[in-house]
Amino acid sequence: MSRKLAAYFKDYELNRPYWIQEWDSEHQIPFFQTFNIRQSFSEMESLPYAKIQKLIYQSLFVNQESIPRGQLFLHAWDEAKIAENQSVHLFCLSNLSYVYLEFLERISKAQNIDIYFYQFSSEKLLEHAEGSEFRKWSRPHVYLNQRLKSIAQSSKPLPLEDSSSPLDLNRLKKALIGIPSTELSLSDHSVRFWNAPSRYRELEIVANDILYKLSVSEKNGEGLRLTDFAILLPDISTYRSSIEWVFDGGILVERTEKDSSTLHRQKIPYSLVDLNAKDQSNVCKALQDFWPLCHPKGFKVDNLLALLQNPLFSNRDPLFGNLEEISSIFQELSISYFDPQNKYNDASAQIEEGLKRWMSHHLLAKDRLEQEFSITGLAISESELLSILIPFWRQLKETIQSINSCLRYGELSARHLEEIVRHLVQFFQVHKTSESEIDEFTAYFAELKSWEGIRLPQEEYLELFEAITTQVFSNIKVKKGSYLSAGVSISLLQPMRPIPFKHVYIIGLGEGKFPGNLDRSPLNLRNQKQEEWDLGRREIQESLLWESIFSAQTSITFSYVGRDTKEDKIFEPCSSYLSLKKAVGSPQEIEFPITNYSSSYIHDEESLKKGFISFDFTRKWISSNDFAVDLLPKFQNTSDLALPVLPAKPKAIQHTDLISFLQDPMQFTLRKKLGMYVDLENKTLPEETFYLDNLSRYRIKSLVYDSIIPILTNPSFSYTRDQLLDIITNVISVEKRNGRFPEYAFSLVERETILSDMLSERSIWLSWKERLEGYKYFTYACVGDTGLVDPGALKLPHLLLGRDQKLFGEWKHIYKKEDHLILFYTKSIYLKMEAYRSEFPYTIIRDYFGKMSEIWVGLYFFSLSGLRAEYFLLKDQSQKKPSISLEDFGLKGLEKEHFERLLHLFTSDELYFYPRSFLQDFIAHTKTKEPLSISEKTNEHWEEFAKENFFQLKKNLSDILKLYPELEEKLGLPKLEELINFYKPLCLEGTIA
């Protein structure tokens, strides 16, 4: 709202100065110039929002020390000593605000100053304007011409028509000023209409056409240069990434010398103006990345990585620019990458701990570190980066602490601001940056000091500084490359008005993208009564398009994006595009394919002139200097593009990923390797909790188990009702605060239910207490460095399989005695129906394989580390064994073979459809007391069972699998033998033969 009001106030100053004059007079403030009141504001005060706008403006700007922003130029001119016989020259203006026209008229008469005016105009424009179909587009020019006749001593019209221009282009220019043409068929390709499938392809097509025109010019000796091309677009921000991808990414050009071909990356030079410093400036980006690091709740590693890769640091030391190596070092320093859903995760403590462990490892012996200082040294690969990361981290930490100490006082004093600026100057080493960057820092520091005396919000003071950063750089305009001299000129429509180019491309003319919408906001008081000089955004854009067409000398191309390849949508061109097509006889537009390599490309002479050129064809055209049309046989051999094979780094494999793969191989591959996910858009709001379902009740129990296991061997803990009640009450109090547990009487009911269930398990826990005598408790056990800094963790080295696979894992709640480990599994594996189990002992519940995958992978990881592990089972004490070890699986020494096969499938790019639930249902369906074995009869039963239940299988697939477009092709059920071989390692002995 504030931004919109500021824009309207500036508009009133330029086009309704007599309103400002009235507002000043109410406070007895003299206005520097008297304007004829064409529309009194007092007549409008009854309109909605009129009076409130006047009061806001008066409170902000109407005082003796403030000058309306739009009048600063006029105020400075009015105070300047202007000598007689001076002159003013105005170049190629298409519109001029009312206040400037009035001012020019006054000084031309009162101060004897000559005014000279140059613009795209002619007598033909004024003569045919009213009869032109495009009279709305030319209205600003017509009005300005008529008004300046009484002001300018000399008017120099720039010709709208050029006899040297191609016939079709002149035809279009005549149509724009209302001169009819007898011939409307396009023939010389000087006016073209394109339909591109995406913004990226739109820019790529333009680049291909530019290279083609340059090659033809070189052949014909025409001397065409890159500066003769202009690309105009309505919005820089949406096209910026595509511009940089096409032009900065460059073109691979094949060069052949002495029967050998080499590839060179060549870039098309260009200049890009009208950029906002907020989106382009390295200084702005560095400050935006710096302020989140100062947050009291901490920062994530990604924030620090973003700051380090900023050119302000990479230019200072190129090592900072190696983001991949920095990220790798952070991982080796045991710095975790947190859950992105959590906004604040303090990584500073982990960074401090990691650097301390690394330095300690190099300074002191390992035994002394652990015995005297209780520090585990960290041996990581040597890197020059570590030597500069340590002083950088020390300086960053000091800067953050100093700035936070200044910001916590509640009020921003001059002393605090100076202290903040001083620390920022030292940290960013402003004196070592470029001249333009020093100017940006200076503007930023000046703006910071203007906030002196402001009271800072207690919780959000850093958000205020982030907002100040965005505001300052939003008002700074920057450019990329030297305008008009660096190569192809790319800009908005506005800056190109007075400048002629031989070839002009106007892109982005899609519906809704151009020329913009009418401003019908009730806040815009100018809408109540339009003046003849009033222009809205739509009219200004159409006027700029009208001018830009006249700046083209040889050809002009209009383009729009007609398809959204991501969402598979079709778009139409804007009304301006259609009007231009109609003006030249509605020629057929050129529709380009989605890719650069398509059978649609013919590459005959007619297609090339239309711009229908493939990227590969253009590349070969330029590299070979052969301008013959038939170049298809000369296209390069793709085998020449083979990259050298680099030695592969060991691939890190987490045990949780292996478990997920075992549970559902196809879903894991789609989600992790192909990036598929399900966005739960329609999440229902949580309702008030009265009773817990079984899942929620088990979650509460799990939290209670987490509190019991660490103290299980304590002599004072005997699993009494009172002890359990204290633990359960503490857990429930936390859940209540988070709204995950019922209140009032419902709370008592649920608490007693949970307490009763857990008291029934007392004998099991007491038997474990006896069994664990002499064992030592560890909060976690990790295989490999997973980033744990918990001193109570059992840390084991990572497992290296061959040269290309590193295994990592992490488990919670471990008891250890010598080489024996005890882990706890509190979920149920078997059916609870005792009678049913006794009748069919090999019948298993639906997610048996899913749960067993977690147990088997954990046991085998520890066996690879040389330890014997055992899972205590809480829910299945009625079985023959109350615990599971690796020996209980029917593998008989084949564990290694099965594990290597699992890793082979895991690292493969193939999709494997192994539905575990379907196999479990089949085992239950067989209703046999004998272990399941592969036989002809079993295979027949499997095929019969699959036919009867295949529809239900498809129905029960996960949402991710249902999204996969090639699901039907992959959905064929595997053979029973293949499915059993995959899940056999997870079966206890006697389940599957």
SVG drawing of the C-alpha trace seen along z (x, -y; Angstrom):
<svg xmlns="http://www.w3.org/2000/svg" viewBox="-18 -37 69 115">
<polyline fill="none" stroke="black" stroke-width="0.4" points="0.0,0.0 2.8,-2.5 4.6,-1.8 1.5,-2.3 0.7,-5.6 4.2,-6.9 3.9,-6.2 0.6,-8.0 2.0,-11.0 4.9,-11.3 2.3,-11.1 0.3,-13.9 3.4,-16.1 4.1,-15.6 0.7,-15.6 -1.6,-17.4 0.7,-20.1 -2.3,-22.3 -3.5,-19.8 -0.1,-20.0 -0.4,-23.8 -3.7,-23.6 -2.3,-21.3 0.6,-23.7 -1.6,-26.7 -3.6,-25.2 -0.4,-25.3 0.5,-28.8 3.6,-27.4 4.3,-29.2 4.6,-27.1 7.6,-27.9 5.4,-28.2 1.7,-29.1 -0.4,-26.7 -3.8,-27.3 -6.2,-25.1 -7.9,-22.9 -9.6,-20.8 -9.9,-21.9 -9.2,-19.2 -11.8,-20.6 -14.4,-19.3 -13.0,-15.8 -12.6,-15.5 -16.0,-13.7 -14.5,-10.8 -13.3,-7.7 -9.6,-7.9 -9.2,-11.5 -9.1,-13.3 -6.9,-10.6 -4.4,-10.9 -4.2,-14.7 -3.7,-14.3 -1.0,-11.7 0.9,-13.8 0.7,-17.0 2.0,-15.2 4.9,-13.8 6.0,-16.4 4.2,-19.8 6.7,-21.6 9.4,-24.2 12.2,-21.7 10.7,-19.3 10.4,-19.6 8.1,-17.4 10.3,-14.7 8.9,-15.2 9.8,-19.0 13.5,-18.7 14.7,-19.3 12.4,-22.3 13.3,-23.7 17.1,-23.5 16.5,-25.1 14.4,-27.9 17.2,-28.8 20.0,-28.6 21.4,-31.7 20.5,-31.2 22.2,-33.5 20.3,-34.8 20.7,-33.4 21.3,-29.9 19.6,-26.9 18.0,-23.6 18.1,-20.6 15.5,-17.8 16.1,-14.5 13.4,-12.1 10.9,-12.3 7.6,-10.5 5.8,-12.0 6.5,-14.8 4.5,-15.4 2.3,-18.4 4.5,-20.2 7.6,-20.0 5.6,-21.3 4.4,-24.2 7.8,-24.9 9.4,-24.9 6.8,-27.2 7.4,-29.6 11.2,-29.8 11.0,-30.0 9.0,-33.2 10.2,-34.8 14.0,-34.1 14.7,-34.2 16.0,-30.7 15.9,-28.8 14.5,-25.3 15.3,-22.8 13.4,-19.6 14.2,-16.4 11.8,-13.5 10.4,-10.8 7.8,-12.8 6.7,-14.2 3.9,-16.2 2.5,-12.9 2.0,-11.7 -0.1,-14.8 -1.9,-14.6 -2.9,-10.9 -3.0,-10.4 -6.8,-10.6 -7.4,-8.1 -4.8,-5.6 -5.8,-2.3 -2.9,-2.9 -3.9,-6.4 -4.0,-5.4 -0.4,-4.3 0.7,-7.6 -1.5,-9.9 1.4,-10.9 3.5,-11.9 0.7,-13.9 -0.1,-15.7 3.6,-16.5 4.1,-17.7 1.2,-20.1 2.1,-21.4 5.8,-22.0 5.0,-24.1 4.4,-27.0 7.5,-26.4 10.3,-25.2 12.2,-27.7 13.3,-24.9 12.0,-21.4 14.0,-18.7 11.8,-15.8 13.5,-12.5 12.1,-10.6 9.5,-7.9 10.2,-6.4 13.4,-5.4 13.6,-4.7 16.6,-2.4 14.6,-0.1 13.1,3.1 9.7,2.9 7.8,4.8 9.3,2.8 8.3,-0.5 4.9,0.9 4.5,1.6 5.8,-1.9 3.3,-3.5 0.5,-1.5 1.4,-2.8 0.9,-6.4 -2.3,-5.7 -1.0,-5.6 -2.6,-2.7 -0.6,-0.3 -1.7,1.4 0.5,4.5 0.1,6.4 1.8,9.8 5.2,10.2 8.0,11.2 11.4,9.9 11.3,11.3 12.0,7.8 8.9,8.2 8.6,11.6 6.2,13.1 7.5,15.9 5.9,18.3 8.4,19.8 7.8,22.7 9.5,21.1 11.4,18.0 14.7,19.8 14.0,21.1 12.8,17.6 16.2,16.1 18.0,19.1 16.1,18.6 17.1,14.9 20.8,15.9 20.7,18.3 19.2,15.7 21.8,13.1 24.6,15.5 23.0,16.4 22.7,12.7 26.3,12.1 27.5,15.0 25.5,13.8 26.8,10.3 30.4,11.5 29.9,13.4 28.4,10.4 30.8,7.9 28.1,5.8 30.0,5.1 27.2,6.0 28.2,5.8 26.8,7.0 26.0,3.4 23.5,3.3 21.2,5.7 18.7,4.8 16.5,7.1 13.7,5.3 11.4,6.9 8.7,5.7 10.1,7.2 13.8,7.7 13.3,9.7 11.4,12.7 13.8,12.9 17.1,12.3 17.9,16.0 17.2,17.0 19.3,14.1 22.3,15.1 21.8,18.8 21.9,18.2 24.4,15.4 26.7,16.0 26.5,19.8 28.0,19.3 28.1,21.6 30.3,24.6 32.0,24.0 33.8,26.8 37.1,25.8 39.0,28.1 42.7,27.7 45.0,30.2 42.4,32.9 41.6,32.6 38.5,31.0 38.4,29.1 35.6,27.4 35.7,23.8 33.1,22.0 32.4,18.6 30.0,16.1 27.9,13.5 28.9,10.1 25.9,8.1 24.9,5.2 22.0,5.5 20.5,2.3 17.5,1.5 18.7,4.1 17.7,3.6 20.7,3.6 18.6,5.7 18.7,8.6 22.2,7.9 24.5,6.4 27.1,8.6 27.1,6.1 23.3,6.5 23.5,10.3 26.4,10.4 24.5,8.3 21.3,10.3 23.3,13.4 25.1,11.8 22.1,10.6 20.6,14.1 23.9,15.2 23.4,12.7 20.1,14.2 20.1,15.0 18.6,18.4 21.5,19.3 21.9,20.0 22.0,22.9 25.1,24.0 23.5,23.1 23.5,19.4 27.2,19.5 27.9,21.3 25.9,18.7 28.0,15.9 31.3,17.6 30.6,18.1 29.8,14.4 32.3,12.7 33.2,10.3 35.0,13.2 35.9,15.4 37.6,12.4 39.5,11.8 40.7,15.4 39.7,17.8 39.6,20.7 36.3,19.3 34.7,19.8 35.1,23.6 31.7,24.3 31.9,28.1 35.2,28.3 33.9,26.0 30.7,28.1 32.8,31.3 35.0,29.9 32.0,28.9 30.7,32.5 34.1,33.8 34.0,31.4 30.9,33.2 28.6,30.2 25.1,31.5 22.7,30.3 19.5,29.7 15.8,30.2 15.0,27.4 11.5,27.1 13.1,25.7 13.8,22.0 16.6,21.6 19.1,24.4 22.2,23.2 25.2,24.5 27.7,22.2 28.3,24.6 29.0,27.4 31.4,25.3 33.2,24.2 33.4,27.8 34.6,29.1 37.3,26.5 38.5,27.1 38.7,30.8 40.6,30.4 43.1,28.0 43.5,30.1 44.2,33.2 47.2,31.3 48.5,29.8 48.2,32.7 48.5,36.5 45.2,38.4 45.6,40.1 46.3,36.8 43.4,35.1 41.0,37.8 42.4,38.3 43.2,34.7 40.8,32.6 38.0,35.1 38.2,34.1 38.1,36.5 40.5,35.4 39.2,35.0 41.5,36.3 40.3,35.0 41.9,34.5 44.4,31.6 43.1,28.5 44.3,25.0 40.8,23.9 41.1,24.8 43.9,22.3 41.7,19.5 38.5,20.8 39.8,20.5 40.6,16.7 37.5,16.1 35.4,17.9 37.0,16.0 36.4,12.6 32.8,13.6 32.1,14.6 33.5,11.4 31.5,9.3 28.3,11.1 28.8,10.7 29.6,7.0 26.7,6.2 24.3,8.1 25.5,6.3 24.7,3.0 21.3,4.1 20.1,5.4 19.9,1.9 16.4,1.3 17.2,-2.1 19.6,-2.6 21.9,-5.4 24.5,-7.2 27.3,-5.5 25.8,-2.1 25.3,-2.8 28.9,-3.9 30.0,-0.7 27.9,1.4 29.3,-0.3 32.8,0.0 32.5,3.8 30.8,4.2 33.6,2.3 36.3,4.4 34.5,7.7 33.8,7.1 37.1,5.3 35.4,2.5 38.7,0.9 39.5,3.9 36.3,3.9 35.7,2.2 34.8,-1.5 31.1,-0.7 30.9,1.6 32.4,-1.0 29.7,-3.4 27.0,-0.8 28.5,-0.3 28.6,-4.1 24.9,-4.4 24.0,-1.6 25.9,-3.0 24.4,-6.4 20.9,-4.9 21.7,-3.0 22.7,-6.2 19.4,-7.8 17.6,-5.3 19.3,-6.8 17.0,-6.9 14.6,-4.3 13.4,-1.8 14.1,1.7 11.5,4.5 12.7,7.0 12.3,10.1 12.5,8.9 15.3,6.3 17.3,8.3 14.3,8.5 14.3,4.7 17.9,4.6 17.1,7.1 14.2,4.8 16.5,1.8 18.9,3.7 16.2,4.5 14.9,1.0 18.2,-0.7 19.2,1.5 15.8,1.4 16.5,-2.2 19.9,-1.6 20.0,-0.9 22.9,1.1 23.8,2.4 25.8,5.3 28.3,4.4 28.8,1.0 25.5,-0.1 25.4,-0.4 29.1,0.6 29.5,4.0 27.6,6.1 24.0,6.9 21.9,4.3 19.3,5.8 16.9,3.6 13.3,2.7 11.4,0.9 12.0,-2.5 15.8,-3.2 15.8,-2.4 13.4,-5.1 15.9,-7.5 18.4,-4.9 18.1,-3.3 19.2,0.4 19.4,2.4 17.8,5.4 15.3,5.2 13.7,8.2 10.7,7.4 10.0,10.4 7.6,11.3 4.5,10.1 2.2,12.7 -1.3,12.2 -1.2,10.8 2.5,9.9 2.1,6.9 1.0,4.1 -0.2,4.4 -3.5,3.8 -5.5,0.6 -5.1,-1.0 -8.7,-1.0 -7.7,-1.4 -9.9,-3.8 -6.7,-5.1 -5.7,-6.7 -7.6,-10.0 -6.5,-10.8 -9.1,-8.3 -11.9,-10.6 -11.2,-13.1 -8.7,-12.3 -6.7,-15.0 -5.4,-14.9 -1.8,-14.4 -2.6,-11.5 -1.0,-8.2 -1.5,-4.8 0.9,-1.9 -0.9,-0.3 -0.8,-3.5 2.9,-4.1 3.9,-0.6 1.9,-0.8 3.6,-4.2 7.0,-2.7 6.3,0.2 5.2,-2.3 8.5,-4.1 10.6,-1.0 9.2,0.1 10.4,-3.1 13.9,-2.5 14.3,0.6 16.2,0.0 16.5,3.4 14.3,5.9 12.0,6.3 10.8,9.5 7.9,9.8 7.8,12.9 5.8,14.4 5.9,17.5 3.0,19.7 3.5,22.7 4.4,23.5 6.4,26.7 6.3,27.3 2.5,27.2 1.6,28.1 -0.4,25.0 -1.1,23.0 -0.9,19.2 -2.1,16.6 -0.3,13.5 -1.3,10.0 -3.7,7.7 -0.8,5.5 0.9,8.5 -2.4,9.4 -2.9,5.7 0.5,5.6 -0.1,8.9 -3.3,7.6 -1.7,4.4 0.7,6.3 -1.9,8.8 -1.9,11.5 1.1,13.5 1.6,17.0 3.7,16.9 6.7,19.2 6.1,21.8 9.3,23.3 9.7,26.8 10.5,27.4 14.0,28.6 16.9,27.4 17.2,30.8 14.1,31.6 13.1,33.1 11.1,29.9 14.3,28.0 14.8,28.1 17.5,25.5 16.6,24.3 17.1,20.7 13.6,19.7 13.6,21.3 16.9,19.6 15.6,16.1 12.5,16.8 14.9,17.5 14.0,21.2 17.5,22.4 18.7,25.2 21.4,24.5 23.7,27.2 23.3,25.9 24.3,22.4 27.3,23.7 28.6,25.6 27.8,22.6 29.9,20.3 32.8,22.6 33.3,23.8 33.0,20.4 31.2,22.3 28.0,20.5 26.6,23.1 23.1,24.1 23.7,27.9 25.5,28.3 23.7,31.4 26.4,33.9 29.0,31.8 27.4,31.9 29.9,32.9 30.2,36.5 28.7,36.7 31.4,39.2 33.9,36.3 32.2,34.7 33.1,37.6 34.4,36.1 37.5,37.7 36.6,40.2 37.5,38.8 38.3,41.1 35.1,41.5 35.0,40.6 33.6,43.2 29.8,42.9 28.3,42.4 25.5,44.8 23.3,44.2 21.8,47.2 18.4,45.5 18.5,45.3 19.1,49.0 16.2,49.6 13.9,47.4 15.1,49.2 14.4,52.6 10.9,51.5 10.0,50.2 12.7,50.2 10.7,48.4 9.4,45.7 12.8,45.0 14.4,44.7 11.6,42.3 11.9,40.1 15.6,40.0 17.2,40.4 14.5,38.9 13.3,36.2 9.6,37.1 7.6,36.1 4.0,35.7 2.9,32.2 0.2,32.5 -1.7,29.3 -5.0,30.1 -3.8,30.5 -6.7,30.5 -6.4,28.3 -5.8,30.2 -9.0,30.5 -9.2,30.5 -7.9,33.7 -10.2,35.7 -9.0,39.3 -5.8,40.7 -5.8,43.2 -3.4,46.2 -0.7,44.4 -0.7,41.3 -0.8,43.5 2.2,45.5 4.1,42.2 3.6,41.2 4.8,44.6 7.9,44.2 8.7,41.0 8.3,42.8 10.6,45.6 13.2,43.0 13.2,41.9 13.2,45.4 16.0,47.0 18.9,44.7 18.1,45.3 17.1,49.0 20.4,50.2 20.2,47.6 19.9,49.4 17.2,46.8 15.0,47.6 12.7,50.6 9.8,49.9 7.3,49.0 3.9,47.4 5.1,44.1 8.3,44.0 6.3,44.7 3.7,42.1 6.4,39.4 7.9,40.2 4.5,40.3 3.4,37.1 6.5,35.2 6.1,36.5 2.4,35.6 3.0,32.1 5.2,31.4 2.7,32.9 -0.1,30.8 1.8,27.6 2.1,28.7 -1.6,29.5 -1.0,33.2 -2.6,34.5 -6.2,34.1 -7.0,31.8 -9.1,32.1 -10.8,35.5 -9.8,36.9 -6.2,36.4 -6.6,38.5 -8.3,41.3 -5.5,41.4 -2.8,41.2 -4.3,44.2 -4.6,46.2 -1.0,45.7 0.1,46.4 -1.9,49.6 -0.4,50.8 3.1,50.1 2.6,51.7 1.7,54.9 5.2,54.9 6.9,54.7 8.2,58.2 9.9,57.8 11.7,54.6 12.9,56.2 14.2,59.2 16.1,56.8 17.5,55.0 19.0,58.3 20.4,59.1 22.0,55.7 24.1,55.9 27.7,55.0 26.7,53.2 27.5,49.6 24.9,47.3 25.4,45.0 22.9,42.5 23.8,43.1 26.0,45.5 27.3,44.3 29.2,46.1 31.3,43.4 31.3,39.7 27.6,38.6 28.1,35.3 27.3,36.4 29.0,34.2 27.3,36.0 30.0,37.1 27.8,40.0 27.8,41.6 29.6,44.8 31.6,43.9 32.8,46.5 34.8,46.0 32.9,45.9 32.8,49.1 34.6,49.0 33.4,51.6 35.9,51.6 36.9,48.2 33.6,46.7 31.2,47.2 31.3,45.8 28.7,47.0 27.3,44.8 24.7,45.3 23.3,44.0 21.2,45.8 19.7,44.7 19.9,46.3 22.8,48.8 24.1,51.0 27.6,52.4 29.7,55.0 33.0,55.9 32.1,56.8 28.4,57.3 25.7,54.7 22.1,54.6 19.5,52.6 15.8,52.2 12.8,52.7 9.5,51.6 7.2,52.3 5.3,55.5 6.4,57.8 4.0,60.8 0.2,61.0 -1.2,60.6 -3.8,63.4 -2.3,66.3 -4.8,68.9 -4.3,67.7 -0.5,67.9 -0.6,71.4 -2.7,72.6 -0.6,71.0 2.8,70.3 4.3,68.8 1.6,66.3 2.9,62.8 1.4,59.4 1.2,57.0 4.4,55.0 6.7,57.8 9.3,57.2 9.2,53.4 10.0,53.8 12.5,56.7 14.5,54.6 15.3,52.1 16.5,54.9 18.5,56.9 20.4,53.9 21.3,52.7 22.5,56.1 24.6,56.6 26.2,53.1 27.5,53.9 28.7,57.4 30.8,55.6 32.2,53.5 33.3,56.7 30.5,56.5 27.8,59.0 24.5,57.2 21.1,58.3 17.7,56.6 15.5,57.0 11.8,57.4 9.3,55.8 6.0,56.8 6.7,60.4 7.7,62.1 5.4,65.0 7.7,66.2 10.4,68.8 13.0,66.1 12.5,62.6 15.3,61.2 16.7,61.4 20.4,61.7 21.9,62.2 22.1,66.0 18.3,66.2 18.0,65.4 18.1,68.4 21.1,67.3 23.7,69.8 26.8,67.8 25.3,66.1 24.8,62.7 27.7,61.1 26.4,62.4 22.9,61.1 24.2,57.7 26.4,57.3 23.5,58.1 21.4,55.5 24.1,52.8 24.3,53.7 20.5,53.2 20.7,50.0 23.3,48.4 21.7,49.4 19.6,46.9 17.0,49.5 13.5,49.5 12.6,52.6 8.9,53.3 9.0,55.6 5.7,55.2 6.4,56.5 2.8,56.3 1.7,58.5 4.2,61.2 3.1,61.0 -0.5,61.4 0.4,64.4 2.3,66.1 -0.8,65.5 -3.0,66.8 -1.2,70.1 -2.1,71.0 0.5,73.6 2.5,74.8 5.5,75.6 8.1,73.0 7.3,71.4 9.3,73.0 9.6,72.5 7.8,75.3 5.7,75.7 2.6,75.9 3.6,72.7 4.2,70.9 0.7,71.9 -0.8,70.6 1.2,67.3 -0.1,66.7 -3.6,67.5 -3.3,65.2 -1.8,62.4 -4.7,62.5 -7.3,62.3 -5.8,59.5 -3.9,57.4 -6.5,54.7 -6.3,54.3 -2.5,54.1 -2.7,51.2 -5.3,49.5 -3.0,49.7 0.1,48.2 1.6,45.1 0.9,41.7 4.4,41.4 4.1,44.6 0.8,43.5 2.4,40.2 5.1,42.1 4.1,41.7 5.6,45.1 3.9,47.0 1.9,49.4 5.1,50.5 6.8,51.3 3.9,52.8 4.3,56.4 4.7,58.6 8.1,60.3 8.4,64.0 7.8,65.4 11.4,66.7 12.8,63.2 10.6,61.7 11.5,64.2 15.2,63.9 15.0,60.2 13.2,60.5 14.7,63.8 17.5,62.2 14.7,60.5 13.0,63.8 13.7,65.6 14.8,69.2 11.8,71.4 9.7,68.8 10.9,69.3 12.8,72.4"/>
</svg>
